[in-house]
């Protein structure tokens, strides 16, 4: 796959991975997102996305997850290498389109 793929080994899929990150990861806040980071020792960056029911109906939550995954796919270089990253959407994230999301996440400083 090319550099713009989002393969299965780049995803956080298990609940235990999310819980571990939630307990001991570093948190970075943005207006519509909370980004949780922790070094994974694998050399690749892995992404997990969470969106609560407070954000909206299932279609709205899925749309936000698709937008975040697309941002990650196109901007992997923006994320620190060798980290697990969880992006949790806050309540008002449903009002964002892709360009607003991109602008907001580009302004996040991960270090």
C-alpha positions as CSV (number, residue, x, y, z in Angstrom):
1,X,0.0,0.0,0.0
2,X,1.0,3.6,-0.5
3,X,1.8,6.2,2.0
4,X,-1.8,7.3,2.0
5,X,-3.3,4.0,3.1
6,X,-4.8,3.2,6.5
7,X,-4.0,-0.5,7.0
8,X,-5.3,-2.6,9.8
9,X,-2.0,-2.6,11.7
10,X,-2.3,1.2,12.0
11,X,-5.6,1.0,13.9
12,X,-6.4,0.6,17.6
13,X,-9.2,-2.0,17.6
14,X,-9.3,-3.6,21.0
15,X,-11.0,-2.1,24.1
16,X,-7.9,-2.9,26.2
17,X,-5.8,-0.7,23.9
18,X,-8.2,2.2,24.4
19,X,-8.4,1.7,28.2
20,X,-4.6,1.5,28.5
21,X,-4.2,4.7,26.5
22,X,-7.0,6.5,28.5
23,X,-5.3,5.6,31.8
24,X,-1.7,6.5,31.1
25,X,-1.6,8.7,27.9
26,X,-0.8,12.3,27.6
27,X,-3.8,14.5,26.8
28,X,-3.9,17.4,24.4
29,X,-7.0,19.5,24.1
30,X,-8.4,21.2,21.0
31,X,-11.8,23.0,20.8
32,X,-13.7,20.0,19.5
33,X,-11.4,17.1,20.3
34,X,-9.3,15.5,23.0
35,X,-6.2,13.8,21.7
36,X,-4.6,11.1,23.9
37,X,-1.0,10.0,23.1
38,X,1.3,7.3,24.4
39,X,4.5,5.8,23.0
40,X,3.9,2.2,21.7
41,X,7.5,1.0,20.9
42,X,6.3,-0.4,17.5
43,X,7.7,2.3,15.2
44,X,4.3,2.9,13.6
45,X,1.6,5.4,14.6
46,X,-1.7,3.8,15.4
47,X,-5.1,5.6,15.5
48,X,-8.3,5.1,17.4
49,X,-11.4,7.3,17.2
50,X,-14.1,7.6,19.8
51,X,-17.3,9.6,19.5
52,X,-19.9,9.5,22.3
53,X,-23.7,9.4,21.8
54,X,-23.8,13.0,23.1
55,X,-22.5,14.1,19.7
56,X,-25.5,12.9,17.8
57,X,-27.2,9.9,16.1
58,X,-25.2,7.0,14.6
59,X,-25.0,8.5,11.2
60,X,-23.5,11.7,12.7
61,X,-21.0,9.8,14.8
62,X,-19.9,7.6,11.8
63,X,-19.4,10.8,9.7
64,X,-17.1,12.3,12.4
65,X,-15.1,9.0,12.6
66,X,-14.8,8.9,8.8
67,X,-13.5,12.5,8.7
68,X,-11.0,11.9,11.5
69,X,-9.7,8.7,9.8
70,X,-9.4,10.6,6.5
71,X,-7.5,13.4,8.2
72,X,-5.1,10.8,9.7
73,X,-4.7,9.0,6.4
74,X,-3.7,12.2,4.5
75,X,-1.6,13.8,7.4
76,X,0.4,10.9,9.0
77,X,3.5,13.1,9.0
78,X,1.8,15.5,11.3
79,X,1.5,12.8,14.0
80,X,4.5,11.7,16.1
81,X,6.1,8.5,14.9
82,X,5.8,5.4,17.1
83,X,2.8,6.5,19.1
84,X,-0.7,5.3,19.8
85,X,-3.2,8.1,19.3
86,X,-6.8,8.3,20.3
87,X,-8.9,11.2,19.0
88,X,-12.1,11.6,21.1
89,X,-14.7,14.0,19.7
90,X,-16.4,16.4,22.0
91,X,-20.0,17.3,22.0
92,X,-20.0,20.0,19.3
93,X,-17.8,18.2,16.8
94,X,-20.8,17.3,14.7
95,X,-20.9,20.9,13.4
96,X,-17.5,20.5,11.7
97,X,-16.8,19.8,8.1
98,X,-13.5,18.4,6.9
99,X,-11.8,21.7,6.3
100,X,-12.7,23.0,9.8
101,X,-11.5,19.7,11.3
102,X,-8.3,19.9,9.3
103,X,-7.6,23.5,10.4
104,X,-8.2,22.5,14.1
105,X,-6.1,19.4,14.1
106,X,-3.3,21.1,12.2
107,X,-3.0,23.6,15.0
108,X,-2.5,20.9,17.7
109,X,1.0,20.6,19.1
110,X,1.7,17.0,20.0
111,X,5.0,17.6,21.8
